[in-house]
C-alpha cells in the first residue's frame, strides 16, 4: 500500500443494500493484474464492503494527495481508465 486515506462515514449517492451511509476509503497501491484480481475477489467475499471501484492511474500520480473534500477535483473519474468494480 502506498497511501490509504479514510474519508469517514458519508451519505451514499443512492441506497445500496438498504444502506444510506457508508465509510469511504481510498487506497493507492502498486501491483500487477493478479494483485488487483485478488483484492477485488476478497472485496466481493467481504460482506461489509457493499461497493468498490478500482481505477488505474499513471505512476507519477500514485501516492499524491487527493483534493480536500470541499475542493473540486482537477479531473473527473471519467478521465481515468476503469479496471473493474461493482
ZIVENUR-V712016 format. One record per residue. N is the residue number from 1. RES is the residue in one letter. PHI is phi in degrees with one decimal (none if undefined). OMEGA is omega in radians with two decimals (none if undefined). Layout:
N,RES,PHI,OMEGA ; N,RES,PHI,OMEGA
//
This chain:
1,X,none,3.11 ; 2,X,-92.1,-3.13 ; 3,X,-144.0,3.02 ; 4,X,-126.9,-3.13 ; 5,X,-132.2,3.12 ; 6,X,-99.7,3.14 ; 7,X,-89.5,3.08 ; 8,X,82.2,-3.09 ; 9,X,-82.8,-3.10 ; 10,X,-138.5,3.06 ; 11,X,-69.5,3.10 ; 12,X,-75.1,3.12 ; 13,X,-64.3,3.07 ; 14,X,-151.4,-3.10 ; 15,X,-66.7,3.11 ; 16,X,-127.7,-3.11 ; 17,X,49.7,3.12 ; 18,X,65.2,3.09 ; 19,X,-99.1,3.12 ; 20,X,-103.7,3.13 ; 21,X,-128.3,3.11 ; 22,X,-152.5,3.09 ; 23,X,-91.6,-3.11 ; 24,X,-96.2,3.07 ; 25,X,-125.1,3.08 ; 26,X,-124.5,-3.13 ; 27,X,-129.2,3.02 ; 28,X,-98.4,3.12 ; 29,X,-151.2,3.03 ; 30,X,-106.6,3.11 ; 31,X,-177.0,3.11 ; 32,X,-87.7,3.07 ; 33,X,-59.7,3.11 ; 34,X,-65.0,3.12 ; 35,X,-60.8,3.14 ; 36,X,-62.2,3.13 ; 37,X,-59.5,3.14 ; 38,X,-66.6,3.09 ; 39,X,-62.1,-3.13 ; 40,X,-63.6,3.10 ; 41,X,-62.2,3.14 ; 42,X,-66.5,3.08 ; 43,X,-63.5,-3.13 ; 44,X,-65.9,-3.12 ; 45,X,-81.0,-3.12 ; 46,X,-84.6,-3.08 ; 47,X,-67.8,3.13 ; 48,X,-78.7,3.10 ; 49,X,-94.9,-3.08 ; 50,X,-97.5,-3.11 ; 51,X,-159.1,3.04 ; 52,X,-155.9,3.05 ; 53,X,-144.6,3.09 ; 54,X,-113.0,-3.09 ; 55,X,-127.0,3.09 ; 56,X,-85.3,3.09 ; 57,X,-124.1,3.13 ; 58,X,-69.7,-3.12 ; 59,X,-55.3,-3.11 ; 60,X,-68.7,3.10 ; 61,X,-91.1,-3.07 ; 62,X,-62.0,3.09 ; 63,X,84.1,3.11 ; 64,X,-73.6,-3.12 ; 65,X,-65.1,3.11 ; 66,X,-78.5,3.11 ; 67,X,-62.6,3.07 ; 68,X,-57.7,-3.05 ; 69,X,-60.2,-3.13 ; 70,X,-91.8,3.09 ; 71,X,-97.5,3.07 ; 72,X,-84.4,3.11 ; 73,X,-66.8,-3.13 ; 74,X,-67.1,3.12 ; 75,X,-125.1,3.14 ; 76,X,-92.5,3.09 ; 77,X,-63.8,3.11 ; 78,X,-66.4,3.13 ; 79,X,-79.8,-3.09 ; 80,X,-105.6,-3.11 ; 81,X,-83.1,3.13 ; 82,X,-82.9,-3.13 ; 83,X,-102.1,-3.13 ; 84,X,171.0,3.11 ; 85,X,144.8,3.07 ; 86,X,-146.2,none
//
